[in-house]
């Protein structure tokens, strides 16, 4: 599952975004699980993977969390790629380029997968 998630995130084009819940649904996992996996990326992985293109539901970052280093970094990276914002904490989903993940894994039951994490 981790490998599939990282692969999907690696496919998100520069300047595009996807809501975490949409990405998680395409993998048939809870959004919380996808967010946890991305939060645990090694620094080397994070440097080369567009993890920051996976955004919160409705593009709205938690209020008052701009001082959180990871959120501030994510917003800065999105702005560098030209992702439009409505305000400092919300991506303008009406103008942003939305990426749609493939449904390759939508029917997979990950608890039964033995070889995915090998």
C-alpha positions as CSV (number, residue, x, y, z in Angstrom):
1,X,0.0,0.0,0.0
2,X,2.8,2.4,0.8
3,X,4.5,1.7,-2.5
4,X,1.2,2.3,-4.4
5,X,0.6,5.6,-2.5
6,X,4.1,6.8,-3.1
7,X,3.8,5.8,-6.8
8,X,0.6,7.8,-7.2
9,X,2.0,10.8,-5.4
10,X,5.0,10.7,-7.7
11,X,2.6,10.8,-10.7
12,X,1.1,14.2,-9.7
13,X,2.3,16.7,-12.2
14,X,4.1,19.9,-11.1
15,X,1.5,22.6,-10.4
16,X,-1.3,20.2,-9.9
17,X,-3.0,19.1,-6.6
18,X,-5.2,16.3,-5.3
19,X,-7.2,16.2,-2.2
20,X,-5.9,13.5,0.2
21,X,-9.4,11.9,0.5
22,X,-9.6,11.5,-3.3
23,X,-6.1,10.0,-3.4
24,X,-6.9,7.6,-0.5
25,X,-10.2,6.6,-2.1
26,X,-8.4,5.6,-5.3
27,X,-6.2,3.3,-3.2
28,X,-9.2,2.0,-1.1
29,X,-7.6,3.2,2.2
30,X,-8.7,5.8,4.8
31,X,-7.6,9.3,4.1
32,X,-6.1,9.4,7.6
33,X,-3.9,6.4,6.7
34,X,-2.6,8.1,3.5
35,X,-1.9,11.3,5.4
36,X,0.1,9.3,8.0
37,X,2.2,7.5,5.4
38,X,3.0,10.8,3.8
39,X,3.9,12.4,7.1
40,X,6.4,9.6,7.8
41,X,8.4,10.0,4.6
42,X,12.1,10.0,5.1
43,X,13.7,13.4,4.4
44,X,15.4,12.0,1.3
45,X,12.0,10.7,-0.1
46,X,10.3,14.0,0.7
47,X,13.0,15.9,-1.2
48,X,12.2,14.1,-4.4
49,X,8.5,13.4,-4.0
50,X,5.7,15.9,-4.5
51,X,4.1,15.1,-1.2
52,X,3.0,18.7,-0.8
53,X,0.7,18.4,-3.8
54,X,-1.6,16.2,-1.6
55,X,-3.9,18.8,0.0
56,X,-6.6,18.8,2.7
57,X,-10.3,18.4,2.0
58,X,-11.7,21.3,0.0
59,X,-8.1,22.7,-0.2
60,X,-8.5,24.2,3.3
61,X,-5.5,23.9,5.6
62,X,-6.3,23.9,9.3
63,X,-6.9,27.4,10.7
64,X,-4.2,28.8,12.9
65,X,-1.7,26.2,11.7
66,X,0.4,28.5,9.4
67,X,3.0,28.5,12.2
68,X,3.3,24.7,11.9
69,X,6.6,24.1,9.9
70,X,5.3,21.3,7.7
71,X,2.1,23.3,6.7
72,X,4.1,26.5,6.1
73,X,6.5,24.5,4.0
74,X,3.7,22.8,2.0
75,X,2.0,26.1,1.3
76,X,5.3,27.7,0.2
77,X,6.0,24.8,-2.1
78,X,2.5,25.0,-3.6
79,X,2.9,28.7,-4.2
80,X,6.3,28.2,-5.9
81,X,4.6,25.9,-8.3
82,X,1.9,28.5,-9.1
83,X,-1.0,26.8,-7.3
84,X,-3.7,29.5,-6.7
85,X,-4.9,30.4,-3.3
86,X,-8.2,32.1,-2.2
87,X,-6.6,33.2,1.1
88,X,-3.4,32.2,3.0
89,X,-4.9,28.9,4.1
90,X,-7.1,27.7,1.2
91,X,-6.2,26.5,-2.3
92,X,-8.6,27.9,-4.9
93,X,-9.9,24.6,-6.2
94,X,-11.9,26.4,-8.9
95,X,-8.7,27.6,-10.6
96,X,-6.2,25.0,-9.5
97,X,-5.2,22.1,-11.8
98,X,-6.7,19.0,-10.1
99,X,-5.1,15.7,-10.6
100,X,-7.3,12.6,-10.8
101,X,-5.6,9.4,-9.7
102,X,-6.3,6.1,-11.5
103,X,-8.7,3.7,-9.8
104,X,-6.2,0.8,-10.2
105,X,-6.5,-0.2,-6.5
106,X,-10.1,0.9,-5.7
107,X,-11.2,-2.7,-5.2
108,X,-8.1,-4.0,-3.5
109,X,-8.3,-5.3,0.1
110,X,-4.9,-4.3,1.4
111,X,-5.2,-6.5,4.5
112,X,-5.0,-9.5,2.2
113,X,-1.9,-8.2,0.3
114,X,1.2,-10.0,1.4
115,X,3.7,-8.8,-1.3
116,X,3.0,-5.1,-1.4
117,X,5.3,-4.0,1.4
118,X,8.2,-6.3,0.4
